[in-house]
Amino acid sequence: MTPPSPTFREMLRNRLRARAQAAGLDGLLLLAPGNVAYASGWLFTINERPMGLWLPVEGEAVLMVPQLELENAEAVPGVRVAIYEEYPGPVPAQIWMVRQTGALRIGIDSLEARLLSDVQAELAHLDLTDHCLPERIVKHAQEIALVRAAARYADMVLERFLAAGADIIRAGGTELDLMADATAHARAALARDHGQAFAGTKMGITATFHSGPRAALPHGAVLPRKPLPGEPIIAGIGCSLGGYHSESGVTLVLGELSAEQRRVMQAMADANAATIDALSRRQPCEKVNEAALAPIRAAGLGHAIRHRIGHGMGVEGHEAPWLSPGDSTPAAPGMVFSCEPGVYRPEYDGWRCIETLIVTEGGVEVPSRFQSTHPFDARVIPL
């Protein structure tokens, strides 16, 4: 496996050029970091210095970057590079970029409100539509292959957690120790299998481990806390390969499962199944969310829902479309989502499981396999 080729990126840029032309524009100035990465293939470090990619309807693409990124940008195939000196500079970088295009009818995907009037003064027509969005939400085969491969290593963290967790906890290990051991194991495998081919790209593992009452925090710091018998331990894992993201996650219990814990697990499994069913039927994303959360509510756990069922993934770990109220995008083949049913009961416990879902022509593919290969009774760390 290798990163998407320069030819693939040029194909994406040509599709964006066609969208610009159809909208009556001279070209697109991409400023949103995810869009710049998507269309250029350059997985740069995001900071306060704006990066831009100018895609004229006719002519070469131009990466517009601060001077300190010159050499990195010059290594990107298929684009010319223009540089500005530094941020913030006497002229805002975004205004400088607009002037560099020499165009009068431009689409810009993301623009600070304070710059709006100044940009409008430079142009005959400004289109603030994100023309990249409809391209990004449906992945191509090369992108899906990376998502699928990344899911394997996210699962690997969970497999290591289950296999080594008991020994680590018996030795006095904490959430931090569990996370460090499991992520190091998967990172080593990721580097061994893909490090040479993907050198210089974004490739890595992220994770959170929360136990006991602190598992009721959907987001929280991982602490030097030792899990106690009977407590749930939430492990949420993300993996990126070639800049494309997958997720996998599970809640394990230290010791034996109680009847109440099994009931919560069943409600979340039913939410998973409802998500897959709704996506298979190409429901709008907000309807998928409603269908997915219904089993949790039916189990009397509606008060413990703290977030939507999921989100899109691609060159960003969280990206549109959103399995959430307010997103009417119909599910379509090539879309990639996380499915994250969660139950959070403050000062008592918390539960979350995560799967990566790929919508296909025939239904839904689930490349993250940990939950399907580990039924409830196998999600236990023995004392």
N, C-alpha and C positions, 0 to 999 in steps of 0.2 A: 504494500500500500504506500502511496505517495501523496503529497499535498496536491490540491487541484492545480492543473497546469496553467501557464500563461494563456494558452489558447482558450481555456475555459473562462478565465477572467475577461478576455476580450469579447467572448460571446455574451457575457453578462453586460458588459459596457455597451455593446451594440443594441441589446434589448432596451437598455435605458435610453440610448440615443433615439431609438424608434418611438419611445413614449414621449420624449421631449418634442420630437418633430410633430407627432400627432396632436400635441397640445399647443402647437404654434409657437414654440420657443426656439431660441438660438442654441440652447443647451441647458444642462443642469449643473449647478454648483452644489456639490454634496458637502455638508458641514457636520452632520451627525456622525460621531465616530464609528458606529456600527455600519453605517452606509458606506463610509470611506473604506473601511476594511473589506466589506463585501465586494465592492466594485474594483478595488485595487489588488486585493490579496495581501496587503501590507498590514500585519498585526502589530501596530505600533503601541507604544505606551501612552495612555491617555493622561494628559495633564492640562494645565491652564493655557498652554499655547495652542491656538486653533490650528487644525489641519483641514485642508480642503482638497477636493478632487473636482476639477472642471472637466465636464464631458460635453464638448460641442457636438451639435448634430453632424457637422462635418469637420474633420481635423483630428489631431492627436489629443489624447487625454493629458491633463497637466495636474501633477501633484503639487500643491502649494503648501509649503512647510516652513517652519523657522529654520534659521541657518544651522543650528546645532544638529538638525536631523538630515542635513544634506546627503551625507554618505549613505545613510540608511535608505533614504528615499531613492537615491540613484540606483540602488540595487533592485528596485522594483521593476520588473520587465513590462514593456508596453506603454510606458508613460514618460512624458517629459517632466522635468522638475523646475519649479520656480521657488525662490526663497525670499522670505522677509527677514529683517535683522533680528528682532526680538519682541517679546511681549512685555508691556502693552504697546509700546512704540508710539510715535507721534500721530500715526493714523491707525485706527483699529484694523487688525489683520483681515477681518472679514470685508471691510471696505476696500482694502488693498487688493484682495482677491477679486472682488467684483470689477475693479478697474483693470486688472490684469486680463480678464476675459475679453475685453474689447467689445462685448456684446450688449445689446439693448433690451432683449427679451429673455429673461432668465428665470428658471425655476430654482428655488433654494429650499432645501428640505427642513432646515432648522435655523432659526435666527432669533437672537436676543431682541426683546421688545425695544430696548433702548437704542438699537441700531436701525430700526425699521424706517424711520423717516429719512435718515441719511442714505440708506440703500435705495429707497424709492427715488430719491433725488438724482441718483446716478443712472437710472434706467427709464426706459419708456414703458416697460411692463414687468412687474414682479409677480411670480406665481409661487405661493408658499405651500403648495401641495407636496407631500412626500411621495414622489413618483417611484422611489425605490421600494416602498412598502409592499405593493402588490407583487413585485418580483421576489422579494426576500421570503415572503410567507410560504411560498411553495418551493420546496427544495428540489434540486436536480440530483441525479443518481450519484454524482461524485460527492455531493454534500451528505446525502443520506448514508453513504458508505462510511464516512467519518463518524457520523452520529452513532451508527450501529457499532462500530469498533470501539468508540469511547465508552459505550454502555458496558462493555465487557469489563473494563477496568474499574468502573464505579461499582459493579457487582463484586469485583475481587476484593475491594475494601471490606465489604460486608461479610464475605466468606472468611476472610482473615479474622475479622472481629468475632465471628461465631466460633472459629476454631481455636483462637488463642485467648479469648476474653476471660475464660475461667481461670487460667493460670495467672494472668496479669492481675486480676482482682484478688485472687488468693494471696498473691505476693504484696498486697497493699496498693495495687495500682488504682489510678484515678481516671476520670474522663479524659484528661490530657494524655495519660499513658496509653489508654485504649486507642485514642485517635492517632497518636504518634506512631504506634506499632502498625496499625492497619493501613494507614496512608503510606508509610514508608515501604511496606510490602508491595502495594500496588504501583507506587511510583517507580520502584526498581524494575518491576515487570514492564511497565510502560516504556521506560528508557531502554531496556534490553531489546524489546520487540520493535520499537519505532524511533529510538533516539537518533540513529544515523540518518534515516530518510527524512525526518522532520526537524533536523537541527536548525535552529534559528526561528522556529515557529512557536506559537503558544501551545504548550503541551503540559498538562499537569493535573493534579488532584486537589480538590478542596473538600472540606468536611466539617461537620459539627457533631458533637456528641453531648447530649443532655440527659440527665438521669433524675429519677424521683420527682419531687414536686417541681423542680426546675424544668422538667420536660414540658410543663405547661406554658413555657415561653416559646412561641413559634420561632423567634430570633433571640439568641442570648449568647453570652460568652461561655466558652468551654473552660471549666474550672478544675482545680486540683481537688475534686470531690470524689470520694470513693462510693460507688453505688452500693446500696444496701439490699439485703435479701427481699425478694418480692417486688422490687421496684422495676419500672420500665426504663429502658435506655433507648432514646431515639438517636439513630445514626442517619444523617442526611449527607449524601455524597454527590459531588459533581466531578466530572472529568472532561477535559478539553483535549482534542487531538486535531492538529492542524488548524486550530482556532474554532472548531465546531464542538458543541457541548452536548452532553448527555447527563442524566441524573438517575440515581437509584437510592432508595432509602427504605429503612425498616425500623420497627420497634421490637427490640428483644427484651425478655424478662429475665432477671436474675433469680433463678430458682424455679418453682413450679408456677404454672399459669392458674390463676383463680377463675371462677366462673364469670365474674364481672369483666376481667381482662379479656377472656375469650369472647364475650359479648361485644366488647368494643372492637376487637379485631375483626369479628364477623361483619359488623356495620361498615368498617372501612373496606373490607374485601368486596362487599356489595356495592359500595361507592365506586371502586375500581371497575367492577363489571358494568355498572351503569354508564360510566364514562366511555368505555370501549363500545358499548352498544349504541350510544348516542352519536359518537364519532362515526361509527360504521354506517349509520343512517344519514350521515352528512347534515346533522342538525347545526343551526347557528351556534356559535360558541357560547352565548349567554344561555341558550337552552341546554347545552351540554352541562354547563355548570349547575343549572337547576336540577337536571336529572341525576347528576352525580351526588349532590348533597341530600337528595330526597331520602335515601336509605339511612343516612345518619340521623336525619330528623325523625324518621319513622321508628328508629330505635330509642327515641326519647333523649337524644344527645344534641338536639339542635342548639341548645344554649351554649354548647361547648365548641361550636364552629367559630373560627376566628379569621378565616380567609377563604378566597376562591379555591376552586378545585385544581387550577393549574395555569400554565402559561406556555407560550411558544418558546422554542429554543433554536439556535443556529449559530451565527458568529457571535451572538451575545447569549449569555446564560438565561437571561430573561428578555424576551422580545415578543412583539405582536405576532399572531393574534393571541388574545387573552381569553382563557376559559373563565369568564367572569361576567357579572352583570354589566351591561353597557357595550358589549362587543357583539355585534350582530353578524360578524363574518361567518359564512357557512363553512363548515369543515370540508376539506377537499383533499384528494390524493396528493401526497408530497408534503403535507403539513406535519410538523413535528411538535409534540406537546409533552410537558410533564403532567402527571396525574398525582395529586398530593392530598388525598383525604387526611384530615387532621381532627383530632379531638383533644381539647385543652381544658383541663379543669384546675383553675388556680389553687395553689397550695395543696393540691392532691396529686395529680399526675397529668401526663400528656402522651399522646399517641399520634404518630404520623408515618405513613408509608409513601414511597415515591416510585413511580415507574415512568420510563420514557416510552412514548407511544408514537408510532409512525402511521399516519393514515395512508392506506393503499387503495388500489382499485377494488379489491375484494373485501376490504374490511379494515383491520388495524393490526399492525405488527408490533410486538412488545420485545424490543431487543434487550431490555434489562430483565434478567431472568430470575433474580434471587427469590422474589416472592413466590413465583410459580414452582420453583424447585424446593422451596422450604415451607411446607404447610405450618399451621399455627404451632403444633407441638414441637416442631424443629426450631422454633424461634425462641429457644430457651438456653440460657447460659447456666450449666449445672453448678450447684454449690459444691 
